[in-house]
């Protein structure tokens, strides 16, 4: 894939999302969804290596250059799924494929299970179903989340005096990434503020979710998926230890060397993922 990356903004009515477009306009339509606290630069190494596809890589709501949800709103999985359907409506895409990493992979599975007739293919990177919880914990989790919402906003975002300090902080985040990957995410994720730089992302993204699905509910999305699906499992990532889950998935699975961000950490990892996805998307 060659050519400049086109930058666009999509007004969905309830929120405005930023996106980057890769590939020929007549390629297979693909919406790409990044991971939690990342942004669409998650795909800047991978997308140019893919052929025959038109990729719309979104900054999910609250991330990157996209708008934040209004006060009182949340960032539930189904809210992201609705955003994707609105993007497809905006683009005039009745049927399309999804490429997702981590949180983006989870949203992709939820959407493909909810509206299987709309999704042509699923290309997933080290993510598949949402974290689950037992039904007996539902009330306690709801209370914890409500209290966290009440406390939200009392602690300011961290400000980094120099851009490099912010990059180093991202390298050591909940999921560590390479320096180059952190730099790429920072290009789209940081903003200048008095005293230095801070992350653009909505601080509400770090609040605990009020509701988690049960194992059976999560698997109900997997069972309804009607399209071909390929899952890349990072050898040093987040899924590899969940062997019981992986064994019950009806997806084509490929384990590749690298960490959770193997498609972004370096060019070698991006090439390995691209080799798999190019074969996957080339199948009639």
Phi and psi restraints in degrees (value plus and minus 20) as a CYANA .aco file:
   2 UNK   PHI    -149.2  -109.2
   2 UNK   PSI     154.8   194.8
   3 UNK   PHI      85.7   125.7
   3 UNK   PSI     142.3   182.3
   4 UNK   PHI     -89.7   -49.7
   4 UNK   PSI     135.0   175.0
   5 UNK   PHI    -105.8   -65.8
   5 UNK   PSI     104.9   144.9
   6 UNK   PHI    -110.6   -70.6
   6 UNK   PSI     113.8   153.8
   7 UNK   PHI    -122.2   -82.2
   7 UNK   PSI     109.6   149.6
   8 UNK   PHI    -156.1  -116.1
   8 UNK   PSI     143.0   183.0
   9 UNK   PHI    -145.5  -105.5
   9 UNK   PSI     116.5   156.5
  10 UNK   PHI    -138.0   -98.0
  10 UNK   PSI      92.6   132.6
  11 UNK   PHI    -108.1   -68.1
  11 UNK   PSI      89.4   129.4
  12 UNK   PHI    -115.4   -75.4
  12 UNK   PSI     -15.3    24.7
  13 UNK   PHI      74.0   114.0
  13 UNK   PSI     -77.5   -37.5
  14 UNK   PHI    -111.4   -71.4
  14 UNK   PSI     -36.0     4.0
  15 UNK   PHI    -183.4  -143.4
  15 UNK   PSI     132.1   172.1
  16 UNK   PHI    -127.6   -87.6
  16 UNK   PSI     106.6   146.6
  17 UNK   PHI    -130.7   -90.7
  17 UNK   PSI     123.2   163.2
  18 UNK   PHI    -114.5   -74.5
  18 UNK   PSI     131.3   171.3
  19 UNK   PHI    -171.0  -131.0
  19 UNK   PSI     138.7   178.7
  20 UNK   PHI    -139.4   -99.4
  20 UNK   PSI     116.9   156.9
  21 UNK   PHI    -129.0   -89.0
  21 UNK   PSI     111.6   151.6
  22 UNK   PHI    -144.9  -104.9
  22 UNK   PSI     123.7   163.7
  23 UNK   PHI      68.8   108.8
  23 UNK   PSI     152.5   192.5
  24 UNK   PHI     -88.3   -48.3
  24 UNK   PSI     125.8   165.8
  25 UNK   PHI     -81.4   -41.4
  25 UNK   PSI     -46.1    -6.1
  26 UNK   PHI    -116.9   -76.9
  26 UNK   PSI      -7.8    32.2
  27 UNK   PHI     -95.3   -55.3
  27 UNK   PSI     150.5   190.5
  28 UNK   PHI     -78.3   -38.3
  28 UNK   PSI     105.7   145.7
  29 UNK   PHI     -91.0   -51.0
  29 UNK   PSI     105.9   145.9
  30 UNK   PHI    -155.5  -115.5
  30 UNK   PSI     111.8   151.8
  31 UNK   PHI    -125.4   -85.4
  31 UNK   PSI     105.1   145.1
  32 UNK   PHI    -125.1   -85.1
  32 UNK   PSI     112.7   152.7
  33 UNK   PHI    -144.0  -104.0
  33 UNK   PSI     103.6   143.6
  34 UNK   PHI    -105.0   -65.0
  34 UNK   PSI    -199.0  -159.0
  35 UNK   PHI    -109.1   -69.1
  35 UNK   PSI     154.4   194.4
  36 UNK   PHI     -80.0   -40.0
  36 UNK   PSI     108.7   148.7
  37 UNK   PHI      46.2    86.2
  37 UNK   PSI      -9.4    30.6
  38 UNK   PHI    -117.0   -77.0
  38 UNK   PSI    -181.0  -141.0
  39 UNK   PHI    -177.4  -137.4
  39 UNK   PSI    -196.2  -156.2
  40 UNK   PHI     -86.3   -46.3
  40 UNK   PSI     -34.7     5.3
  41 UNK   PHI     -85.2   -45.2
  41 UNK   PSI     -29.5    10.5
  42 UNK   PHI     -76.2   -36.2
  42 UNK   PSI     -44.6    -4.6
  43 UNK   PHI    -127.4   -87.4
  43 UNK   PSI     -13.5    26.5
  44 UNK   PHI     -90.0   -50.0
  44 UNK   PSI     -40.1    -0.1
  45 UNK   PHI    -108.7   -68.7
  45 UNK   PSI     -57.8   -17.8
  46 UNK   PHI     -98.9   -58.9
  46 UNK   PSI     -68.6   -28.6
  47 UNK   PHI     -76.6   -36.6
  47 UNK   PSI     -62.2   -22.2
  48 UNK   PHI     -85.2   -45.2
  48 UNK   PSI     -34.8     5.2
  49 UNK   PHI    -112.0   -72.0
  49 UNK   PSI     -24.5    15.5
  50 UNK   PHI    -114.0   -74.0
  50 UNK   PSI     125.6   165.6
  51 UNK   PHI    -140.4  -100.4
  51 UNK   PSI     127.8   167.8
  52 UNK   PHI      53.7    93.7
  52 UNK   PSI      -4.3    35.7
  53 UNK   PHI    -147.8  -107.8
  53 UNK   PSI     128.1   168.1
  54 UNK   PHI    -127.1   -87.1
  54 UNK   PSI      86.0   126.0
  55 UNK   PHI    -121.0   -81.0
  55 UNK   PSI     105.2   145.2
  56 UNK   PHI    -126.1   -86.1
  56 UNK   PSI      80.2   120.2
  57 UNK   PHI    -112.0   -72.0
  57 UNK   PSI      91.6   131.6
  58 UNK   PHI    -106.4   -66.4
  58 UNK   PSI     127.7   167.7
  59 UNK   PHI    -106.6   -66.6
  59 UNK   PSI      91.6   131.6
  60 UNK   PHI     -79.3   -39.3
  60 UNK   PSI     135.7   175.7
  61 UNK   PHI     -71.6   -31.6
  61 UNK   PSI     115.0   155.0
  62 UNK   PHI      63.7   103.7
  62 UNK   PSI     -21.6    18.4
  63 UNK   PHI    -141.5  -101.5
  63 UNK   PSI     136.0   176.0
  64 UNK   PHI      32.9    72.9
  64 UNK   PSI    -151.6  -111.6
  65 UNK   PHI    -113.5   -73.5
  65 UNK   PSI     -15.5    24.5
  66 UNK   PHI     -98.5   -58.5
  66 UNK   PSI     142.0   182.0
  67 UNK   PHI     -90.9   -50.9
  67 UNK   PSI     140.6   180.6
  68 UNK   PHI    -115.1   -75.1
  68 UNK   PSI     134.5   174.5
  69 UNK   PHI     -91.3   -51.3
  69 UNK   PSI     133.8   173.8
  70 UNK   PHI     -87.5   -47.5
  70 UNK   PSI     143.9   183.9
  71 UNK   PHI     -74.3   -34.3
  71 UNK   PSI     118.3   158.3
  72 UNK   PHI      69.8   109.8
  72 UNK   PSI     -35.3     4.7
  73 UNK   PHI    -105.6   -65.6
  73 UNK   PSI     147.4   187.4
  74 UNK   PHI    -146.2  -106.2
  74 UNK   PSI     160.0   200.0
  75 UNK   PHI    -141.9  -101.9
  75 UNK   PSI      36.7    76.7
  76 UNK   PHI     -96.6   -56.6
  76 UNK   PSI     138.8   178.8
  77 UNK   PHI     -76.1   -36.1
  77 UNK   PSI     -61.5   -21.5
  78 UNK   PHI     -90.0   -50.0
  78 UNK   PSI     -43.7    -3.7
  79 UNK   PHI     -87.9   -47.9
  79 UNK   PSI     -62.7   -22.7
  80 UNK   PHI     -83.6   -43.6
  80 UNK   PSI     -61.3   -21.3
  81 UNK   PHI     -80.8   -40.8
  81 UNK   PSI     -61.3   -21.3
  82 UNK   PHI     -83.5   -43.5
  82 UNK   PSI     -61.4   -21.4
  83 UNK   PHI     -76.5   -36.5
  83 UNK   PSI     -63.1   -23.1
  84 UNK   PHI     -83.7   -43.7
  84 UNK   PSI     -61.8   -21.8
  85 UNK   PHI     -83.3   -43.3
  85 UNK   PSI     -57.7   -17.7
  86 UNK   PHI     -86.6   -46.6
  86 UNK   PSI     -57.1   -17.1
  87 UNK   PHI     -82.6   -42.6
  87 UNK   PSI     -66.1   -26.1
  88 UNK   PHI     -80.4   -40.4
  88 UNK   PSI     -59.9   -19.9
  89 UNK   PHI     -82.8   -42.8
  89 UNK   PSI     -63.2   -23.2
  90 UNK   PHI     -80.1   -40.1
  90 UNK   PSI     -57.9   -17.9
  91 UNK   PHI    -105.2   -65.2
  91 UNK   PSI     -31.4     8.6
  92 UNK   PHI      57.1    97.1
  92 UNK   PSI       6.2    46.2
  93 UNK   PHI    -118.1   -78.1
  93 UNK   PSI      85.8   125.8
  94 UNK   PHI     -93.9   -53.9
  94 UNK   PSI     -58.2   -18.2
  95 UNK   PHI    -152.6  -112.6
  95 UNK   PSI     115.5   155.5
  96 UNK   PHI    -175.4  -135.4
  96 UNK   PSI     147.0   187.0
  97 UNK   PHI    -123.2   -83.2
  97 UNK   PSI     142.1   182.1
  98 UNK   PHI    -144.7  -104.7
  98 UNK   PSI     117.5   157.5
  99 UNK   PHI    -144.3  -104.3
  99 UNK   PSI      98.1   138.1
 100 UNK   PHI    -154.5  -114.5
 100 UNK   PSI     125.3   165.3
 101 UNK   PHI    -136.8   -96.8
 101 UNK   PSI     109.2   149.2
 102 UNK   PHI      37.2    77.2
 102 UNK   PSI    -137.2   -97.2
 103 UNK   PHI     -73.7   -33.7
 103 UNK   PSI     -61.0   -21.0
 104 UNK   PHI     -82.7   -42.7
 104 UNK   PSI     -53.6   -13.6
 105 UNK   PHI     -88.6   -48.6
 105 UNK   PSI     -60.0   -20.0
 106 UNK   PHI     -82.6   -42.6
 106 UNK   PSI     -67.2   -27.2
 107 UNK   PHI     -79.8   -39.8
 107 UNK   PSI     -58.5   -18.5
 108 UNK   PHI     -82.8   -42.8
 108 UNK   PSI     -63.3   -23.3
 109 UNK   PHI     -85.7   -45.7
 109 UNK   PSI     -63.0   -23.0
 110 UNK   PHI     -78.9   -38.9
 110 UNK   PSI     -65.9   -25.9
 111 UNK   PHI     -88.9   -48.9
 111 UNK   PSI     -62.4   -22.4
 112 UNK   PHI     -86.5   -46.5
 112 UNK   PSI     -49.1    -9.1
 113 UNK   PHI     -99.5   -59.5
 113 UNK   PSI     -53.2   -13.2
 114 UNK   PHI     -94.4   -54.4
 114 UNK   PSI     -61.8   -21.8
 115 UNK   PHI    -150.4  -110.4
 115 UNK   PSI      48.4    88.4
 116 UNK   PHI     -80.0   -40.0
 116 UNK   PSI     -46.0    -6.0
 117 UNK   PHI     -90.4   -50.4
 117 UNK   PSI     -34.4     5.6
 118 UNK   PHI    -113.2   -73.2
 118 UNK   PSI     -39.6     0.4
 119 UNK   PHI    -126.1   -86.1
 119 UNK   PSI     105.3   145.3
 120 UNK   PHI    -108.2   -68.2
 120 UNK   PSI     -60.5   -20.5
 121 UNK   PHI    -171.4  -131.4
 121 UNK   PSI     132.8   172.8
 122 UNK   PHI    -142.4  -102.4
 122 UNK   PSI     100.7   140.7
 123 UNK   PHI    -136.7   -96.7
 123 UNK   PSI      89.1   129.1
 124 UNK   PHI    -135.7   -95.7
 124 UNK   PSI     119.6   159.6
 125 UNK   PHI    -141.4  -101.4
 125 UNK   PSI      88.4   128.4
 126 UNK   PHI      29.8    69.8
 126 UNK   PSI      24.3    64.3
 127 UNK   PHI    -188.0  -148.0
 127 UNK   PSI     128.2   168.2
 128 UNK   PHI    -171.8  -131.8
 128 UNK   PSI     -78.5   -38.5
 129 UNK   PHI    -143.8  -103.8
 129 UNK   PSI     136.5   176.5
 130 UNK   PHI     -89.4   -49.4
 130 UNK   PSI     137.5   177.5
 131 UNK   PHI     -77.4   -37.4
 131 UNK   PSI     118.8   158.8
 132 UNK   PHI    -132.8   -92.8
 132 UNK   PSI     148.4   188.4
 133 UNK   PHI    -170.3  -130.3
 133 UNK   PSI     136.3   176.3
 134 UNK   PHI     -91.2   -51.2
 134 UNK   PSI     128.8   168.8
 135 UNK   PHI     -82.9   -42.9
 135 UNK   PSI     -44.6    -4.6
 136 UNK   PHI     -88.2   -48.2
 136 UNK   PSI     -36.7     3.3
 137 UNK   PHI    -115.0   -75.0
 137 UNK   PSI     -17.8    22.2
 138 UNK   PHI     -80.3   -40.3
 138 UNK   PSI     -70.0   -30.0
 139 UNK   PHI     -85.5   -45.5
 139 UNK   PSI     -63.0   -23.0
 140 UNK   PHI     -82.5   -42.5
 140 UNK   PSI     -63.8   -23.8
 141 UNK   PHI     -82.6   -42.6
 141 UNK   PSI     -61.8   -21.8
 142 UNK   PHI     -80.7   -40.7
 142 UNK   PSI     -64.6   -24.6
 143 UNK   PHI     -82.6   -42.6
 143 UNK   PSI     -62.7   -22.7
 144 UNK   PHI     -80.4   -40.4
 144 UNK   PSI     -63.3   -23.3
 145 UNK   PHI     -87.4   -47.4
 145 UNK   PSI     -60.1   -20.1
 146 UNK   PHI     -84.6   -44.6
 146 UNK   PSI     -61.1   -21.1
 147 UNK   PHI     -84.6   -44.6
 147 UNK   PSI     -58.4   -18.4
 148 UNK   PHI     -84.5   -44.5
 148 UNK   PSI     -58.1   -18.1
 149 UNK   PHI     -83.7   -43.7
 149 UNK   PSI     -59.7   -19.7
 150 UNK   PHI     -84.5   -44.5
 150 UNK   PSI     -55.2   -15.2
 151 UNK   PHI    -101.9   -61.9
 151 UNK   PSI     -33.7     6.3
 152 UNK   PHI     -80.7   -40.7
 152 UNK   PSI     124.1   164.1
 153 UNK   PHI      73.5   113.5
 153 UNK   PSI     -28.4    11.6
 154 UNK   PHI    -104.4   -64.4
 154 UNK   PSI     -32.2     7.8
 155 UNK   PHI    -137.4   -97.4
 155 UNK   PSI     100.9   140.9
 156 UNK   PHI     -90.4   -50.4
 156 UNK   PSI     137.4   177.4
 157 UNK   PHI     -85.5   -45.5
 157 UNK   PSI     129.4   169.4
 158 UNK   PHI     -88.7   -48.7
 158 UNK   PSI     122.9   162.9
 159 UNK   PHI    -136.1   -96.1
 159 UNK   PSI     109.8   149.8
 160 UNK   PHI    -124.7   -84.7
 160 UNK   PSI     108.0   148.0
 161 UNK   PHI     -82.7   -42.7
 161 UNK   PSI     -51.8   -11.8
 162 UNK   PHI    -151.3  -111.3
 162 UNK   PSI     129.3   169.3
 163 UNK   PHI     -76.8   -36.8
 163 UNK   PSI     -60.1   -20.1
 164 UNK   PHI     -81.3   -41.3
 164 UNK   PSI     -52.6   -12.6
 165 UNK   PHI     -86.0   -46.0
 165 UNK   PSI     -58.5   -18.5
 166 UNK   PHI     -86.4   -46.4
 166 UNK   PSI     -60.6   -20.6
 167 UNK   PHI     -81.9   -41.9
 167 UNK   PSI     -63.9   -23.9
 168 UNK   PHI     -85.0   -45.0
 168 UNK   PSI     -56.0   -16.0
 169 UNK   PHI     -84.5   -44.5
 169 UNK   PSI     -59.9   -19.9
 170 UNK   PHI     -88.1   -48.1
 170 UNK   PSI     -54.7   -14.7
 171 UNK   PHI     -78.7   -38.7
 171 UNK   PSI     -53.0   -13.0
 172 UNK   PHI    -122.9   -82.9
 172 UNK   PSI       2.0    42.0
 173 UNK   PHI     -86.9   -46.9
 173 UNK   PSI    -191.7  -151.7
 174 UNK   PHI     -72.4   -32.4
 174 UNK   PSI     -60.6   -20.6
 175 UNK   PHI    -138.0   -98.0
 175 UNK   PSI      93.7   133.7
 176 UNK   PHI     -87.0   -47.0
 176 UNK   PSI     124.7   164.7
 177 UNK   PHI    -151.8  -111.8
 177 UNK   PSI     146.0   186.0
 178 UNK   PHI     -89.3   -49.3
 178 UNK   PSI     143.0   183.0
 179 UNK   PHI     -80.6   -40.6
 179 UNK   PSI     -61.4   -21.4
 180 UNK   PHI     -83.9   -43.9
 180 UNK   PSI     -61.7   -21.7
 181 UNK   PHI     -84.1   -44.1
 181 UNK   PSI     -64.1   -24.1
 182 UNK   PHI     -80.9   -40.9
 182 UNK   PSI     -59.1   -19.1
 183 UNK   PHI     -84.1   -44.1
 183 UNK   PSI     -60.5   -20.5
 184 UNK   PHI     -85.8   -45.8
 184 UNK   PSI     -62.6   -22.6
 185 UNK   PHI     -86.1   -46.1
 185 UNK   PSI     -54.8   -14.8
 186 UNK   PHI     -86.8   -46.8
 186 UNK   PSI     -52.8   -12.8
 187 UNK   PHI     -74.9   -34.9
 187 UNK   PSI     -55.9   -15.9
 188 UNK   PHI    -126.4   -86.4
 188 UNK   PSI     -32.6     7.4
 189 UNK   PHI    -124.4   -84.4
 189 UNK   PSI     -31.8     8.2
 190 UNK   PHI    -121.7   -81.7
 190 UNK   PSI     133.0   173.0
 191 UNK   PHI    -156.6  -116.6
 191 UNK   PSI     128.7   168.7
 192 UNK   PHI     -97.9   -57.9
 192 UNK   PSI     115.6   155.6
 193 UNK   PHI    -157.6  -117.6
 193 UNK   PSI     145.9   185.9
 194 UNK   PHI     -74.6   -34.6
 194 UNK   PSI     105.8   145.8
 195 UNK   PHI      75.3   115.3
 195 UNK   PSI     -24.2    15.8
 196 UNK   PHI     125.5   165.5
 196 UNK   PSI    -145.1  -105.1
 197 UNK   PHI    -155.4  -115.4
 197 UNK   PSI     129.2   169.2
 198 UNK   PHI    -161.5  -121.5
 198 UNK   PSI     146.1   186.1
 199 UNK   PHI    -101.0   -61.0
 199 UNK   PSI     118.7   158.7
 200 UNK   PHI     -89.6   -49.6
 200 UNK   PSI     -44.9    -4.9
 201 UNK   PHI     -76.5   -36.5
 201 UNK   PSI     126.5   166.5
 202 UNK   PHI     -87.9   -47.9
 202 UNK   PSI     106.1   146.1
 203 UNK   PHI     -84.0   -44.0
 203 UNK   PSI     -37.8     2.2
 204 UNK   PHI     -87.1   -47.1
 204 UNK   PSI     -36.2     3.8
 205 UNK   PHI     -83.3   -43.3
 205 UNK   PSI     -41.4    -1.4
 206 UNK   PHI    -109.9   -69.9
 206 UNK   PSI     -22.5    17.5
 207 UNK   PHI     -91.8   -51.8
 207 UNK   PSI     127.1   167.1
 208 UNK   PHI     -87.2   -47.2
 208 UNK   PSI     127.1   167.1
 209 UNK   PHI     -92.0   -52.0
 209 UNK   PSI     121.8   161.8
 210 UNK   PHI     -95.8   -55.8
 210 UNK   PSI     -43.3    -3.3
 211 UNK   PHI    -162.5  -122.5
 211 UNK   PSI     112.2   152.2
 212 UNK   PHI    -138.1   -98.1
 212 UNK   PSI     123.4   163.4
 213 UNK   PHI     -92.8   -52.8
 213 UNK   PSI     135.7   175.7
 214 UNK   PHI     -98.4   -58.4
 214 UNK   PSI     146.7   186.7
 215 UNK   PHI     -76.5   -36.5
 215 UNK   PSI     -63.0   -23.0
 216 UNK   PHI     -85.4   -45.4
 216 UNK   PSI     -60.3   -20.3
 217 UNK   PHI     -84.1   -44.1
 217 UNK   PSI     -62.7   -22.7
 218 UNK   PHI     -82.2   -42.2
 218 UNK   PSI     -62.6   -22.6
 219 UNK   PHI     -89.1   -49.1
 219 UNK   PSI     -42.5    -2.5
 220 UNK   PHI     -84.0   -44.0
 220 UNK   PSI     -50.3   -10.3
 221 UNK   PHI     -89.4   -49.4
 221 UNK   PSI     -63.2   -23.2
 222 UNK   PHI     -80.1   -40.1
 222 UNK   PSI     -64.3   -24.3
 223 UNK   PHI     -84.2   -44.2
 223 UNK   PSI     -46.8    -6.8
 224 UNK   PHI    -107.8   -67.8
 224 UNK   PSI     -28.3    11.7
 225 UNK   PHI     -85.6   -45.6
 225 UNK   PSI     108.8   148.8
 226 UNK   PHI    -133.1   -93.1
 226 UNK   PSI     -21.0    19.0
 227 UNK   PHI    -126.6   -86.6
 227 UNK   PSI     143.4   183.4
 228 UNK   PHI     -80.5   -40.5
 228 UNK   PSI     122.3   162.3
 229 UNK   PHI    -159.5  -119.5
 229 UNK   PSI     116.3   156.3
 230 UNK   PHI    -144.8  -104.8
 230 UNK   PSI     111.5   151.5
 231 UNK   PHI    -135.7   -95.7
 231 UNK   PSI     101.4   141.4
 232 UNK   PHI    -109.4   -69.4
 232 UNK   PSI     101.7   141.7
 233 UNK   PHI    -125.6   -85.6
 233 UNK   PSI      99.3   139.3
 234 UNK   PHI     -96.0   -56.0
 234 UNK   PSI     110.0   150.0
 235 UNK   PHI     -80.1   -40.1
 235 UNK   PSI     -49.6    -9.6
 236 UNK   PHI    -136.4   -96.4
 236 UNK   PSI       9.9    49.9
 237 UNK   PHI    -119.2   -79.2
 237 UNK   PSI    -172.7  -132.7
 238 UNK   PHI    -116.4   -76.4
 238 UNK   PSI     -38.5     1.5
 239 UNK   PHI    -115.2   -75.2
 239 UNK   PSI     -45.4    -5.4
 240 UNK   PHI     -78.0   -38.0
 240 UNK   PSI     -48.8    -8.8
 241 UNK   PHI     -99.6   -59.6
 241 UNK   PSI     -34.3     5.7
 242 UNK   PHI    -111.8   -71.8
 242 UNK   PSI      44.6    84.6
 243 UNK   PHI     -84.1   -44.1
 243 UNK   PSI     -56.7   -16.7
 244 UNK   PHI     -83.1   -43.1
 244 UNK   PSI     -61.8   -21.8
 245 UNK   PHI     -84.7   -44.7
 245 UNK   PSI     -67.8   -27.8
 246 UNK   PHI     -81.5   -41.5
 246 UNK   PSI     -55.9   -15.9
 247 UNK   PHI     -88.0   -48.0
 247 UNK   PSI     -44.6    -4.6
 248 UNK   PHI    -117.2   -77.2
 248 UNK   PSI     -18.4    21.6
 249 UNK   PHI    -103.3   -63.3
 249 UNK   PSI     113.1   153.1
 250 UNK   PHI    -107.8   -67.8
 250 UNK   PSI      13.0    53.0
 251 UNK   PHI    -125.3   -85.3
 251 UNK   PSI     131.8   171.8
 252 UNK   PHI     -87.1   -47.1
 252 UNK   PSI     110.8   150.8
 253 UNK   PHI    -143.3  -103.3
 253 UNK   PSI     118.2   158.2
 254 UNK   PHI    -149.5  -109.5
 254 UNK   PSI     103.7   143.7
 255 UNK   PHI    -115.6   -75.6
 255 UNK   PSI     108.0   148.0
 256 UNK   PHI    -144.1  -104.1
 256 UNK   PSI     130.3   170.3
 257 UNK   PHI     -87.0   -47.0
 257 UNK   PSI     126.4   166.4
 258 UNK   PHI     107.0   147.0
 258 UNK   PSI     152.7   192.7
 259 UNK   PHI    -110.0   -70.0
 259 UNK   PSI    -189.7  -149.7
 260 UNK   PHI     -76.7   -36.7
 260 UNK   PSI     -54.5   -14.5
 261 UNK   PHI    -121.6   -81.6
 261 UNK   PSI      20.8    60.8
 262 UNK   PHI     -78.6   -38.6
 262 UNK   PSI     -46.7    -6.7
 263 UNK   PHI     -97.6   -57.6
 263 UNK   PSI     -31.2     8.8
 264 UNK   PHI    -142.1  -102.1
 264 UNK   PSI     -46.9    -6.9
 265 UNK   PHI     -81.5   -41.5
 265 UNK   PSI     -56.0   -16.0
 266 UNK   PHI    -178.4  -138.4
 266 UNK   PSI     146.9   186.9
 267 UNK   PHI     -85.9   -45.9
 267 UNK   PSI     -53.4   -13.4
 268 UNK   PHI     -83.5   -43.5
 268 UNK   PSI     -64.3   -24.3
 269 UNK   PHI     -84.9   -44.9
 269 UNK   PSI     -61.4   -21.4
 270 UNK   PHI     -81.2   -41.2
 270 UNK   PSI     -57.8   -17.8
 271 UNK   PHI     -87.0   -47.0
 271 UNK   PSI     -59.6   -19.6
 272 UNK   PHI     -84.2   -44.2
 272 UNK   PSI     -63.7   -23.7
 273 UNK   PHI     -85.1   -45.1
 273 UNK   PSI     -62.6   -22.6
 274 UNK   PHI     -81.3   -41.3
 274 UNK   PSI     -59.6   -19.6
 275 UNK   PHI     -78.5   -38.5
 275 UNK   PSI     -63.7   -23.7
 276 UNK   PHI     -86.1   -46.1
 276 UNK   PSI     -67.9   -27.9
 277 UNK   PHI     -90.8   -50.8
 277 UNK   PSI     -52.8   -12.8
 278 UNK   PHI     -83.8   -43.8
 278 UNK   PSI     -61.3   -21.3
 279 UNK   PHI     -85.2   -45.2
 279 UNK   PSI     -60.6   -20.6
 280 UNK   PHI     -84.9   -44.9
 280 UNK   PSI     -66.4   -26.4
 281 UNK   PHI     -94.8   -54.8
 281 UNK   PSI     -39.6     0.4
 282 UNK   PHI     -98.2   -58.2
 282 UNK   PSI     -37.2     2.8
 283 UNK   PHI     -85.5   -45.5
 283 UNK   PSI     108.7   148.7
